[in-house]
Amino acid sequence: MERMVNLVAPGYLRILAYHGIPDPAAFAAQLDHLRDRYNAVSGADVANAFTRGSALPKRAAWVTFDDGRPEVVTHGLPLLAARSIPATMFVCPGVIDTSDAFWWDLVERADTMGYRPRDPECTPTDISLVAWCKAVPDDTRRAVVSDLRAQLRAAGVDTASVQLTTGQLRQWVDAGMELANHTWDHPCLDRCPEPVQREQIATAHDAIADACGRPPAAFAYPNGNVTDVARECIRGLGYALGVDFAHRRCSRRSDRLVLPRLRVDTNAPIERFRAIASGTHSALFSLRENVRTHGGR
């Protein structure tokens, strides 16, 4: 099936969207498959294709990582470099050189341990606390995160987390990899006022430029939540590319500031990874969603 899909539609670009690397061995197997069956390209290659009309190779694949977890450098970089596969890491400068946990990690931990927001109006009953936090105004989300952090610390729970350092950012860039913008501290932009959206993007933009010596050329919308304000902001800052989480391949007709990516985990079994990379998985996913939403019409 994978070979047939690639023969029928060789010109599609697949942008793979990873986060952390919980299983380096499984990730190595995925990279071997990419090296053997696809043509790995960089973000700069993709930008040139969309802005200058440069050709991408058939079965092109762009590897990206969101959030900037340190194991992407410690575990992922050696595996990528050994196979000459370029990658782009979308980072949140607000947590770099700190021990602050990503807000969703802290909320999930608190939820798992039975801690809930003390405000009775901030207690979801039918969805996870993380999902609820993504759906409320950003000020409410920040207040809940602060409350949960205080509760955990009062109970003696260590809320510290290992985050990327500036030195690791430079190690990544010095190895020929790319850094890109994922906002300052990863709010859901569609839950933020317009000035906050612009500040989140612009502040991160400046911090990344300072860290790697050049401004980032790509932006990843946190949680895949695209807004018109964010789209126009990155256009104004001169970004060549923006990416979301639509879970499908993209073509030359795709909007370069809202390019779809294929969601994949590094610990996915190789059969699942092959289906995702080929586009088979996303096609079946889209068909299932269409049936669920529209009854197949």
C-alpha positions in Angstrom: 0.0 0.0 0.0 2.8 2.4 0.9 4.6 1.9 -2.4 1.4 2.2 -4.4 0.5 5.5 -2.7 3.9 7.0 -3.4 3.8 5.9 -7.0 0.4 7.5 -7.5 1.3 10.8 -5.7 5.1 11.2 -5.6 5.0 15.0 -5.6 3.4 15.5 -2.2 5.5 16.8 0.7 5.1 15.1 4.0 6.0 17.3 7.0 6.4 15.0 10.0 5.5 16.6 13.4 7.2 15.1 16.4 7.5 16.2 20.0 9.9 14.3 22.3 11.8 11.1 21.8 10.6 8.6 24.4 12.1 5.6 22.4 15.4 6.4 20.5 15.6 2.9 19.1 12.1 3.2 17.5 13.0 6.7 16.2 16.2 5.3 14.7 14.1 2.7 12.8 11.8 5.4 11.5 14.8 7.5 10.3 16.2 4.5 8.5 12.9 4.1 6.7 12.9 7.8 5.8 16.5 7.5 4.5 15.7 4.4 2.4 12.3 5.4 1.0 12.1 9.2 1.0 14.2 12.3 0.3 14.7 14.3 3.5 14.6 18.1 3.0 15.3 21.0 5.3 13.0 23.9 6.2 15.1 26.1 4.0 14.5 23.7 1.1 10.7 23.9 1.7 10.8 27.7 2.0 12.7 28.0 -1.3 10.1 25.8 -3.0 7.2 27.9 -1.8 8.8 31.3 -2.2 11.1 30.9 -5.1 9.6 28.0 -7.0 12.6 25.7 -6.4 12.0 22.0 -7.1 11.6 19.6 -4.2 12.6 15.9 -4.8 10.0 13.3 -5.2 8.8 11.8 -1.9 10.1 14.8 0.0 10.0 14.6 3.8 10.6 17.4 6.3 11.3 16.4 9.9 10.1 18.8 12.6 9.9 18.8 16.4 7.6 21.0 18.5 8.2 22.5 22.0 12.0 21.9 22.2 12.4 19.0 24.6 16.1 18.4 25.5 16.1 14.8 24.3 15.7 16.0 20.8 19.3 17.3 21.1 20.7 14.7 23.4 19.1 11.6 21.8 17.8 12.8 18.4 20.7 14.9 17.1 23.2 12.0 16.9 20.6 9.8 15.1 19.7 12.5 12.6 23.3 13.5 12.0 24.4 9.9 11.4 21.9 9.6 8.6 22.4 13.1 7.2 18.7 13.9 7.8 18.1 17.6 8.5 15.4 18.7 11.0 13.8 21.8 12.4 13.0 22.3 16.1 10.2 24.8 17.0 11.1 26.1 20.4 9.5 28.2 23.2 12.2 30.5 24.5 10.3 31.2 27.7 11.3 27.9 29.2 14.9 27.7 27.8 17.6 27.8 30.6 14.9 27.3 33.2 13.6 24.4 35.3 9.9 25.3 34.6 7.8 22.5 33.3 5.7 22.9 30.2 2.3 24.0 31.5 0.4 21.0 30.1 2.9 18.6 31.7 2.3 20.3 35.0 -1.5 20.2 34.6 -1.5 16.6 33.5 0.6 15.6 36.5 -1.7 17.5 38.9 -4.7 16.0 37.3 -3.3 12.4 37.6 -2.5 13.0 41.3 -6.0 14.2 42.0 -5.4 17.9 42.3 -8.0 20.2 40.9 -8.4 24.0 40.6 -9.7 25.5 43.7 -12.1 27.8 41.8 -15.3 25.7 41.5 -16.0 27.3 38.1 -12.7 25.8 36.8 -13.5 22.2 37.3 -14.3 20.3 34.1 -16.3 17.1 34.4 -16.4 15.6 30.9 -12.9 16.2 29.5 -9.3 16.1 30.8 -8.0 19.1 32.6 -5.4 19.7 29.9 -8.1 19.7 27.2 -10.2 22.1 29.3 -7.3 24.5 29.7 -6.8 24.6 26.0 -10.4 25.7 25.5 -10.7 28.6 28.0 -9.4 32.2 27.8 -5.7 32.3 28.3 -5.9 34.4 31.5 -8.1 31.7 33.0 -5.6 29.0 31.9 -2.7 30.8 33.4 -4.5 31.3 36.7 -5.4 27.6 36.9 -1.8 26.5 36.1 -0.5 28.9 38.8 -3.0 27.5 41.3 -2.1 23.9 40.5 1.6 24.6 40.7 1.1 26.2 44.2 -0.9 23.2 45.4 1.8 20.7 44.2 4.6 22.7 45.8 2.6 23.0 49.1 2.3 19.3 49.1 6.1 18.9 48.6 5.8 17.7 45.0 8.9 18.7 42.9 7.5 20.6 39.9 10.9 21.2 38.2 11.6 19.9 34.7 14.7 19.6 32.6 14.6 22.1 29.8 16.8 23.0 26.8 19.8 25.3 27.4 21.2 28.0 25.2 24.2 25.8 24.8 22.1 23.0 23.4 20.4 25.3 21.0 23.8 26.3 19.6 24.8 22.7 19.4 21.7 22.0 17.4 22.4 24.9 15.0 26.1 24.1 14.7 25.2 20.6 13.6 23.3 22.1 10.6 19.8 21.8 12.1 17.3 24.6 12.2 15.5 26.5 15.0 12.1 28.0 14.5 9.4 29.8 16.4 6.7 28.2 18.6 5.7 31.3 20.6 7.2 32.5 23.9 5.6 30.0 26.2 3.0 28.0 24.2 -0.4 29.5 24.8 -3.3 28.5 22.5 -3.3 31.6 20.4 -7.0 31.4 19.6 -7.6 31.9 23.3 -5.4 35.0 23.6 -6.2 38.7 22.9 -4.7 40.1 19.7 -1.9 42.0 21.5 -0.9 38.9 23.4 -0.7 36.9 20.2 1.6 39.4 18.6 3.8 39.7 21.7 4.1 35.9 22.0 5.3 35.6 18.4 7.5 38.7 18.3 9.2 38.1 21.7 10.1 34.5 20.7 11.2 35.7 17.3 13.8 38.1 18.8 15.0 35.5 21.4 15.6 32.8 18.8 17.4 35.3 16.5 19.7 36.2 19.4 20.3 32.5 20.3 21.2 31.3 16.8 22.5 34.4 15.1 19.7 34.7 12.5 15.9 35.2 12.6 13.7 32.1 12.3 12.0 31.5 9.0 9.3 29.1 10.1 6.5 29.2 12.8 4.4 26.4 14.3 1.0 27.4 15.7 0.8 25.9 19.3 -1.7 23.0 19.4 -2.2 23.7 15.7 -4.6 26.5 16.5 -4.3 29.0 13.6 -5.6 32.6 13.9 -5.8 35.4 11.4 -3.8 37.6 13.7 -1.0 35.1 14.1 -0.9 34.4 10.4 -0.6 38.1 9.5 2.0 38.6 12.3 4.3 36.0 10.9 3.8 37.4 7.4 4.8 40.8 8.7 7.9 39.4 10.3 9.0 37.9 7.0 8.3 34.2 7.8 8.5 32.0 4.8 6.5 29.1 6.4 3.8 28.4 9.0 2.8 24.9 10.0 -0.2 23.4 11.8 -1.4 19.9 12.8 -4.0 19.1 10.1 -2.6 15.5 9.7 -2.3 15.4 6.0 0.4 15.8 3.3 0.8 19.1 1.5 1.3 20.1 -2.1 2.4 23.2 -4.0 -1.1 24.5 -3.8 -1.0 24.6 0.0 -1.0 27.9 1.9 2.7 28.3 2.8 1.8 30.0 6.1 -0.6 27.2 7.2 1.1 24.0 5.9 -0.4 20.8 7.2 1.8 18.3 9.1 1.5 14.6 9.8 1.3 13.9 13.6 3.7 11.1 14.6 5.3 9.8 17.7 8.9 8.5 17.8 7.7 5.4 19.6 5.1 4.5 16.9 5.5 1.0 15.6 7.3 1.0 12.2 4.2 -0.2 10.4 2.2 2.7 11.7 5.0 5.1 10.8 5.1 3.8 7.3 1.4 4.4 6.9 1.7 7.9 8.3 4.7 8.9 6.1 3.1 7.6 2.9 -0.2 9.4 3.6 -2.3 6.3 3.8 -3.0 6.9 7.5 -4.1 10.5 7.0 -6.3 9.5 4.1 -8.1 6.9 6.2 -8.2 9.4 9.1 -9.9 12.0 6.9 -12.4 9.5 5.5 -13.3 8.4 9.0 -13.8 12.0 10.2 -15.9 12.7 7.2 -18.1 9.7 7.9 -18.4 10.6 11.6 -19.2 14.3 10.9 -21.3 14.1 7.7 -22.4 10.6 7.5 -20.1 10.1 4.4 -21.8 12.9 2.4 
